[in-house]
Amino acid sequence: MGAVPAPSNEEIASALAEYATLLELSDASGHAVRAFRRGAELVRSTPLPIADLVRTGRVKELRGVGPGLERRMRELVETGRIAELDELRQTISPELAAFGRMHGIAPGRLVAVGAALGVRTVAELRAAAAEGRLQSAPGVGPQTEERIAAALAAPPARPRPGLMLDRARALCDAVAGALGGIVAGDVRRWVDQPERLAAFCEEVVACRLAELGVDEDDPTTSPSGRRNLPATAVHPLAEVAPRAAEVLHELVGGADRIAFSDLPDNLIVNFPDPGARWWPRLPSCVASGRPSPRRRRRLDGVSSTA
């Protein structure tokens, strides 16, 4: 057997990006997904041949390359494939994930249903539904079956154009600046192509937490677990941040291309479990949407979405 041709940087990056996407659809840890997605970006931006760096053992010198990422790149360079990626390709259906995303069904959930039923395409899923097999998949009850059946019966949905992360971040910064808040949602989570832009304001957070009787300086006043606080007020984006609204309309091609552009004061709060050492106080020291190393505050706990 001859030597494996050295893959180009673009080939390595594409494999890592696909691996990250399939890991995400298989409900792998967010840390692993982000690591391989950033690894793909790193490979694309590196001017030197990554394959040569892998063979000489110097790829670990690149910032952000850990043992897991190096092992997959070495496997790809030496064998021409990543075994785990091949396995994911056999079990995960991007077609079902895309179909679920278009119709408001969690992509991972629909992929799991497809795996349980042994189907990988929308046509095969439609046939399984016609045969009455949907409820044979774990976790699929009458309501879920009804949602899937409705999605299958709906006319093809026109995919919504997403924004690249850099443009979405600039827009969210403008909205957050107008509110005196910080970015949240897909942009703060560094989603590659955000669809849901969000921001939250400390004043809103403080008022909503006060409704629960929470004192940010007293952890004993905090409930535990996840709390969903429905919106009590909704403000049109065009009134709160008119310039940001104009830019948003220009980016997507008109106001009619935006599904929802109001600013509600709803919150999803993940309170710490009893006995936790940290306490999610309101953020007052934030850079680029990430918690400052000094305070280490958990910002995932509070967000008011737009």
TORNUZA-909743 format. One record per residue: residue in one letter; x, y, z of N, C-alpha, C in turn. Coordinates in steps of 0.001 Angstrom, whole numbers, plus 500000, padded with zeros to 6 digits. Layout:
residues N
aXYZXYZXYZ ...
end
This chain:
residues 306
m500850498801500000500000500000500000500886501249500000 g500597502178499075501400503362498937501156504357500053 a502023505361500078501893506406501087500626507225500840 v500038507681501912498830508499501817499220509907501381 p498598510439500329498919511813499915498637512801501043 a499490513775501168499312514778502225498067515615501947 p497120515657502885495925516486502664496271517965502755 s495569518774501990495778520212502041495158520785503306 n495501522014503612494909522671504781493392522739504650 e492899523023503439491463523113503242490789521756503464 e491413520684503050490852519344503259490815518998504743 i491870519342505466491897519087506913490832519924507612 a490739521200507237489756522083507862488337521604507577 s488065521174506363486729520691506014486356519460506829 a487325518558507004487054517356507793486768517709509247 l487540518628509810487330519036511202485995519757511369 a485640520615510406484362521326510478483189520355510389 e483294519376509495482225518370509390482139517550510675 y483288517209511230483314516452512487482622517238513592 a482900518550513676482268519394514698480759519440514502 t480311519563513265478872519628512983478181518338513370 l478765517208513012478143515926513343478191515651514844 l479248516096515509479299515972516972478163516770517606 e477937517981517094476874518828517624475514518167517447 l475289517538516299474017516875516034473844515608516871 s474963515047517337474882513848518176474814514191519648 d474603515506519958474493515979521336475771515770522138 a476917515883521471478193515835522190478355517125522996 s479369517156523844479577518326524692479884519555523845 g479364520688524274479614521923523557481091522266523494 h481841521872524523483273522155524540483971521452523382 a483638520181523145484270519435522061483893520028520711 v482623520386520553482164520966519286482931522250518991 r483025523125519986483731524395519783485209524174519497 a485812523188520161487237522935519976487537522534518528 f486737521648517964487001521212516591486598522275515575 r485572523056515886485185524134514974486274525216514936 r486805525540516091487899526520516120489162525934515502 g489335524619515662490474523967515015490411524099513507 a489207523962512946489045524122511504489397525538511070 e488960526530511849489279527925511534490786528171511626 l491417527563512628492854527723512798493611527155511607 v493217525965511163493890525326510027493760526202508778 r492560526745508542492347527578507354493200528852507387 s493430529374508574494157530640508689495668530455508819 t496151529211508867497588528954509014498262528907507647 p499269529736507404499903529754506074500778528545505792 l501279527893506831502147526730506637501321525473506400 p501874524475505692501153523200505487500964522478506822 i499716522292507217499424521639508495499919520203508494 a499822519525507345500259518124507286501731517997507664 d502557518940507208503984518897507559504184519124509053 l503427520045509617503533520304511050503106519091511860 v502085518379511378501630517173512078502716516108512050 r503320515891510885504325514832510749505584515115511561 t505911516392511735507111516734512515506802516927513996 g505530516805514380505153516953515773505063518383516241 r505115519347515304505112520756515698503711521362515714 v502699520608515287501357521182515240500867521567516631 k501404520889517662501006521208519039501470522598519462 e502407523173518711502890524506519044501883525590518662 l500911525239517810499894526213517424498934526427518584 r498599527666518818497714527985519932496329527388519695 g495830526657520681494499526079520580494488524622520176 v495633524049519849495709522641519454495999521793520687 g494979521077521144495132520182522286495338518756521834 p495446517809522779495698516407522428494630515815521521 g493334516110521801492267515543520990492310516023519559 l492511517309519369492575517867518021493800517351517281 e494925517282517981496145516784517330495984515330516904 r495323514518517752495161513095517432494326512901516175 r493241513679516038492409513538514838493143514015513599 m493902515108513706494652515583512549495736514589512155 r496405513992513143497435512999512833496821511783512159 e495672511346512651494994510202512036494636510507510589 l494160511726510327493782512107508967495003512181508065 v496088512744508561497296512886507752497923511528507462 e497922510625508450498594509339508290497754508292507574 t496431508361507712495581507323507127494632507847506054 g494474509157505980493553509720505000492120509763505467 r491865509426506714490498509407507242490513509592508753 i489343509936509302489140509970510748488059508943511052 a488413507889511756487489506775511972486201507240512647 e486313508095513648485115508563514352484214509375513436 l484812510126512508484021510886511549483258509942510625 d483908508866510188483234507885509342482050507262510073 e482230506981511369481133506391512149479968507367512273 l480282508644512505479223509644512615478479509808511300 r479194509727510195478545509833508886477531508712508678 q477799507565509278476887506429509136475662506543510035 t475757507284511118474659507329512090473922508660512140 i474569509746511715473961511073511809473521511531510418 s472301512033510334471767512494509056471670514012509025 p472574514697508324472456516153508191471161516570507504 e470643515712506627469382516051505938468234516157506934 l468138515210507863467082515278508871467301516460509810 a468565516747510128468857517894510996468410519194510336 a468722519344509054468321520561508338466802520663508244 f466146519531508033464679519520507952464067519939509282 g464616519424510376464113519807511693464327521277511978 r465494521800511606465790523211511844464816524103511068 m464473523710509839463553524497509021462147524551509603 h461765523477510306460381523370510770460246523517512282 g461284524033512934461179524319514354461253523103515255 i461823522015514766462025520814515576463512520701515880 a463852520424517123465258520362517505466010519404516582 p467066519875515899467776519004514956468260517705515584 g468854517814516785469344516604517442468237515614517735 r467061516148518072465927515273518374465495514501517130 l465400515190515996464962514524514770466011513535514278 v467281513877514462468352512946514095468260511676514936 a467977511838516240467848510674517128466661509808516722 v465567510459516339464394509703515879464752508915514626 g465451509573513703465852508881512478466753507698512759 a467702507873513692468606506772514025467843505607514633 a466850505914515493466067504842516119465220504090515100 l464771504800514085463916504173513065464728503597511911 g466021503887511876466849503408510777466621504167509487 v466284505455509576466059506272508384467042507428508378 r467435507886507174468425508944507049467955510097506171 t466862509930505462466384510975504566464958511367504938 v464522512521504441463160512984504695462161512038504048 a462510511527502874461606510585502193461409509321503032 e462483508828503620462377507630504459461595507936505734 l461788509153506284461026509546507475459541509649507142 r459220510194505974457813510302505554457183508911505408 a457957507965504872457445506596504728457210505963506096 a458140506217507046457975505666508395456742506251509066 a456486507541508836455297508178509410454030507589508808 a454042507343507509452868506757506855452590505350507360 e453635504649507764453482503287508296453134503296509784 g453074504483510399452734504569511816453838504153512748 r455105504310512324456223503827513131456870504902513999 l456415506139513908457108507214514620457132506984516126 q456015506559516697455958506391518148456760505191518641 s457274504398517710458146503303518143459539503800518511 a459871505041518149461158505627518530461081506118519975 p462115505921520768462103506375522165461854507871522273 g460965508261523187460700509662523436459710510312522503 v459153509565521570458179510127520633456773509744521091 g456035510737521584454652510535521983453711511118520948 p452432511185521275451447511699520316451729513124519868 q452161514000520796452404515390520415453593515512519471 t454681514799519789455852514844518917455535514250517554 e454793513171517557454397512561516282453576513544515453 e452689514276516113451861515248515411452715516366514822 r453715516841515569454587517902515067455381517431513862 i455914516218513931456696515698512810455807515499511590 a454611514969511820453687514760510706453297516079510052 a453091517124510885452743518444510341453896519006509519 a455131518807509991456293519283509243456419518556507906 l456158517257507922456241516485506681455166516899505686 a454012517332506203452912517721505325453027519166504845 a453871519958505487453989521375505141454712521535503812 p454416522617503079455153522881501834456610523176502141 p457492522968501195458925523225501445459152524638501947 a459901524748503038460163526055503632461335526726502936 r461234528032502761462345528783502184463365529040503285 p464584528547503125465579528751504185465852530228504405 r465972530587505701466250531980506040467733532262505915 p468094533373505280469517533705505189470056534094506558 g471152533457506949471754533803508222472834534864508039 l473349535361509116474431536338509095475711535655509533 m476825536064508960478100535582509456478341536204510828 l479151535517511621479314535899513020479840537321513180 d480798537734512340481368539069512519480324540155512274 r479456539967511267478430540961510981477345540938512061 a476999539730512519475988539624513567476484540257514866 r477772540092515171478320540681516400478297542202516327 a478648542763515171478617544215515033477199544743515223 l476222544021514693474835544448514830474370544330516280 c474717543206516928474325543018518326474990544056519224 d476234544405518917476908545439519696476151546762519604 a475619547056518404474872548303518228473577548278519042 v472876547146519012471630547022519776471917547091521269 a472925546329521716473268546313523145473715547694523613 g474469548407522757474900549742523121473737550689523306 a472716550554522441471535551406522565470756551103523836 l470841549845524292470114549431525497470933549639526765 g472217549922526609473083549965527782473306548575528341 g473328547568527445473499546182527890474661545517527185 i474638544180527110475677543412526434475018542366525560 v475785541831524600475239540866523651474944539540524346 a474009538795523775473632537488524316473247536592523144 g472640535458523445472120534581522415473191533929521564 d472862533691520269473765532975519367475117533671519236 v475122534997519235476373535730519051477296535523520240 r476754535615521455477606535422522637478114533995522743 r477342533042522168477774531638522170478668531313520984 w479029532326520182479944532172519052479429531175518020 v478108531173517779477540530354516713478037530894515375 d478481530014514481479106530450513236478186531304512377 q476912530931512290475950531666511466474703531932512306 p474735532965513129473624533211514068472302533477513350 e471227532933513902469885533201513410469062533986514435 r469419533870515704468695534549516768469631535537517452 l469400536813517207470229537850517808469596538289519127 a470414538560520116469873538877521438470812539805522193 a470247540474523176471016541331524086470276541358525410 f470999541658526486470300541841527754470851543048528488 c469982543645529282470276544886529985470244544624531485 e471214545126532214471305544871533649470069545379534392 e469527546509533944468351547048534632467175546089534517 v467012545514533321465923544558533120466143543325533969 v467388542821533958467712541630534747467447541873536221 a467882543027536728467703543338538146466224543377538515 c465404543991537663463968544078537944463317542696537942 r463679541886536950463051540566536875463488539663538019 l464767539740538421465219538920539542464597539393540845 a464335540701540946463684541229542148462289540642542312 e461630540318541188460309539700541260460370538350541966 l461528537689541876461710536398542546462227536557543970 g462464537807544376463004538040545704464478537729545809 v465200537813544672466623537479544651467459538725544910 d468367538624545850469336539684546141470687539204545622 e471267539937544652472506539472544031473658539375545019 d473579540044546145474646539990547141474411538924548207 d473292538215548093472949537221549113472546535909548451 p473471534952548325473174533681547655472034532910548299 t471745533165549571470683532413550245469302532773549708 t469193533889548994467888534281548436467637533648547074 s468616532911546561468500532350545219467779531013545222 p466814530831544313466279529490544098467323528666543352 s467054527423543065467988526596542317467309526091541053 g468138525710540093467613525161538853467276526224537822 r466642525797536770466323526654535631464962527311535827 r464899528612535638463651529356535736463424530122534427 n462229530012533902461846530730532679460839531800533055 l461226533064532939460353534174533296459743534755532030 p458439534575531809457802535093530591457894536613530507 a457764537128529301457870538570529083456693539304529706 t456983540456530296455931541332530823455805542602529992 a456805542874529140456766544056528276457563543753527010 v457100544314525893457767544121524606457933545487523938 h459163545793523484459445547081522868459953546862521443 p459388547534520452459858547399519066461308547854518935 l462110547072518231463516547419518029463647548761517317 a462745549057516383462823550306515619462691551539516513 e462041551381517670461898552507518591463078552592519548 v463552551435519999464632551423520992465980551717520345 a466240551096519180467522551264518488467252551410516990 p466783552588516554466388552754515158467511552509514161 r468733552962514473469833552753513535470158551270513396 a470138550541514511470389549103514448469311548409513625 a468069548863513766466982548290512975467203548529511491 e467654549740511134467920550052509732469025549154509165 v470083548977509933471191548142509477470725546695509306 l469932546225510244469421544860510160468589544674508895 h467735545646508588466909545566507387467770545547506126 e468845546341506130469732546374504976470457545043504795 l470876544436505901471641543195505825470817542036505271 v469558541954505664468752540795505264467839541083504084 g467836542336503595467052542629502407465645543109502665 g465397543748503802464082544318504068463460543816505350 a462546544624505906461902544267507172461053543015507049 d460539542724505831459679541554505656460459540254505750 r461799540326505762462616539108505865462942538765507309 i462446539561508261462752539350509680461519538774510366 a461701537643511025460568536981511664460123537719512922 f461054538276513688460714538874514980461783539882515338 s461411541144515551462414542170515834462038543022517038 d461272542469517963460923543189519180461861542781520314 l461869543580521363462728543323522516461861543036523739 p461612541765524058460856541432525265461770541394526480 d461184541402527650461995541348528870461954539961529510 n461707538933528685461713537573529241463132537154529589 l463249536277530557464554535796531010464526534289531166 i465640533658530833465889532271531199467074532295532165 v466843531881533398467864531991534437468239530597534925 n469524530282534860470036529021535401470712529312536739 f469959529121537814470507529381539135471409528228539570 p472436528508540377473338527447540827472642526503541796 d473149525281541829472618524313542779473039524698544198 p472281524257545195472658524564546581474077524083546892 g474844524911547551476210524546547911477255524907546883 a476818525474545734477788525857544711478705526958545233 r479949526953544777480925527924545267480810529276544570 w480195529286543389480103530554542678478671531044542705 w478514532331542429477200532963542485477054533878541270 p476040533651540408475936534416539165475424535832539371 r476267536704539876475865538096540058475719538764538695 l475064539913538670474883540620537412476240541029536862 p476468540819535556477784541117534985478047542604534925 s479202543038535410479580544441535317480954544607534691 c481622543487534396482948543561533785483008542520532684 v482689542922531457482579541986530345483340542530529152 a484080541659528474484791542069527265484436541117526138 s483949541647525036483612540861523844482649539732524148 g481766539932525094480767538918525378481270537767526205 r482505537832526692483042536740527499483296537228528922 p483130536355529928483349536792531305484813537132531538 s485047538143532343486417538528532635487085537458533484 p488379537196533251489066536176534050489035536508535530 r489016537817535858489094538186537275487837537805538021 r486674538045537405485437537802538124484891536395537921 r485155535781536732484680534418536463483190534272536702 r482432535257536336480996535160536566480346534333535489 r479339533649535842478674532789534884477576533581534179 l477850533979532928476905534810532213475814533995531534 d476004532675531422474963531861530799473674531919531590 g473734532403532805472573532371533664471474533320533263 v471776534446532636470734535433532384470827535950530954 s469698536045530280469664536632528948468268537111528639 s468171538278528035466909538805527557467002538888526053 t466163538172525333466361537962523920465606538955523079 a466117539159521864465468540016520871465180539201519641 
end
